């Protein structure tokens, strides 16, 4: 049986991460043989981001103590391949930050378009091949005015394309608005 992947989209502070954590808690509670790991893609580029990451880590540990965490700011496709198992749920939080590490990194060189296309395809292939379920979190940033900077517009375009391709491979797509989950694809 094919694993049921889910993409959870929403704006900043919409409840995306909490919803993903609740999916992990329910997964773990259903069977003591199950495991869950969060693949964290954030990379602190400044003190404020470092504090935000620490808050997320503390909150997550309090809400879902059995959810392990692995930091993978750039190596997401390899992490999916290495850690996916039928009885092991992977939570990716989040695709937006992963894309940012690739295209607008706070440290090191950005990927050119060819390298990004290759990395995106590696992620899609890894997701398709995962023997266990994956919950992917990402920001839906295409609902407002397009940014004025060329690099930022390119990221909006790349993220929109990534979301569409990931959604094709997911059993369920959920949109979070003000803490409320709206079923976009699949069961509520």
C-alpha positions in Angstrom: 0.0 0.0 0.0 1.3 3.5 -0.9 2.0 5.8 2.0 -0.4 8.8 2.4 1.7 12.0 2.1 0.3 15.3 3.1 1.2 18.9 2.2 0.2 21.5 4.8 0.2 25.1 3.4 -0.6 28.4 5.1 0.6 31.9 5.9 3.0 32.8 8.7 1.6 31.8 12.1 -1.4 30.1 10.6 -1.0 26.8 12.6 0.9 24.8 10.0 3.6 23.4 12.3 1.1 22.6 15.1 -1.1 20.8 12.7 1.9 18.8 11.4 2.9 18.0 15.0 -0.7 16.9 15.8 -0.5 14.5 12.8 2.8 13.1 14.3 1.2 12.8 17.7 -1.7 10.9 16.3 0.6 8.7 14.2 2.7 7.8 17.3 -0.4 7.2 19.5 -1.9 4.7 17.1 0.9 2.1 17.5 3.8 1.8 19.9 6.0 0.4 17.0 5.7 3.6 15.1 8.4 6.4 15.0 8.3 10.0 13.8 11.1 12.4 12.9 10.9 16.1 12.1 13.3 17.1 9.3 14.0 20.8 10.2 15.2 23.0 7.4 15.7 26.3 9.2 19.1 27.8 9.4 19.7 30.8 11.7 21.0 33.8 9.7 20.6 36.2 12.6 19.8 36.3 16.3 16.0 36.7 15.8 15.9 33.6 13.6 18.0 31.7 16.1 15.6 32.6 18.9 12.6 31.6 16.7 14.2 28.2 16.1 14.8 27.7 19.8 11.2 28.5 20.5 10.0 26.0 17.9 12.3 23.3 19.4 11.0 23.9 22.9 7.4 24.1 21.9 7.7 20.9 19.8 9.4 19.0 22.6 6.6 19.9 25.0 3.8 19.0 22.6 5.2 15.8 21.0 8.1 14.6 23.2 8.5 11.4 21.1 9.1 13.4 17.9 12.8 13.2 17.1 14.4 16.1 15.2 17.1 16.1 12.5 18.5 19.4 11.2 18.7 19.3 7.3 18.8 22.8 6.0 19.9 21.7 2.5 20.2 17.9 2.3 16.4 17.3 2.3 16.2 14.8 -0.6 19.0 12.7 1.0 17.3 12.8 4.4 14.0 11.6 3.0 15.8 8.7 1.3 17.8 7.8 4.4 15.1 8.0 7.0 11.8 6.9 5.4 10.4 3.6 6.6 6.9 2.1 6.5 6.5 2.6 10.3 8.3 5.9 10.4 6.5 9.2 9.7 8.7 12.1 8.5 7.6 15.7 9.0 9.3 18.3 6.8 9.2 21.8 8.4 9.4 23.5 6.0 9.8 23.5 2.3 9.9 27.4 2.1 13.0 27.5 4.3 14.6 24.7 2.3 14.0 26.5 -0.9 15.4 29.7 0.6 18.6 27.8 1.7 19.0 26.7 -1.9 18.1 30.0 -3.8 18.7 32.8 -1.3 21.0 31.3 1.3 22.1 33.4 4.3 25.5 31.8 3.9 27.3 30.5 0.9 26.4 30.6 -2.8 22.9 30.3 -4.2 22.1 27.5 -6.6 21.7 28.5 -10.3 18.5 27.5 -12.1 19.9 24.2 -13.4 21.1 23.1 -10.0 17.8 24.1 -8.4 15.8 22.1 -11.0 18.0 19.1 -10.3 17.6 19.5 -6.5 13.8 20.0 -6.8 13.6 16.8 -9.0 15.7 14.9 -6.4 13.2 16.0 -3.7 10.2 14.9 -5.8 11.8 11.6 -6.7 12.7 11.0 -3.0 9.1 11.8 -1.9 7.7 9.5 -4.6 10.0 6.7 -3.4 9.3 7.1 0.4 8.0 3.8 1.8 6.6 5.7 4.8 4.3 8.7 5.2 5.6 12.2 4.9 3.9 15.4 6.1 5.4 18.5 4.4 4.8 22.0 5.8 5.3 25.1 3.6 4.3 28.8 3.4 1.7 29.8 0.9 3.3 33.1 -0.1 1.7 33.6 -3.5 -1.5 35.2 -2.2 -0.3 38.8 -2.1 1.5 41.4 -4.2 4.6 40.1 -6.0 7.8 41.4 -4.4 9.7 44.2 -6.2 13.1 42.4 -6.1 13.9 40.0 -9.0 15.4 37.4 -6.6 12.3 37.4 -4.4 9.9 37.1 -7.4 12.0 34.2 -8.6 11.6 32.5 -5.2 7.8 33.1 -5.2 7.6 31.5 -8.7 9.9 28.6 -7.7 7.9 27.9 -4.5 4.6 28.0 -6.4 5.9 25.4 -8.9 7.3 23.3 -6.1 4.0 23.3 -4.2 2.1 22.2 -7.3 4.5 19.3 -8.0 4.5 18.2 -4.3 0.7 18.4 -4.1 0.5 16.1 -7.1 2.4 13.5 -5.1 0.3 13.9 -1.9 -2.8 12.1 -0.9 -3.9 15.1 1.1 -3.4 18.9 0.9 -4.5 21.1 3.8 -4.6 24.9 3.9 -4.3 26.5 7.3 -6.1 29.8 8.0 -6.1 31.3 11.5 -5.6 27.9 13.0 -8.4 26.3 11.0 -7.6 23.4 8.6 -9.3 23.5 5.2 -9.2 20.3 3.1 -8.0 21.2 -0.4 -7.3 17.7 -1.6 -8.3 14.4 0.0 -10.3 13.8 3.2 -10.7 16.4 5.8 
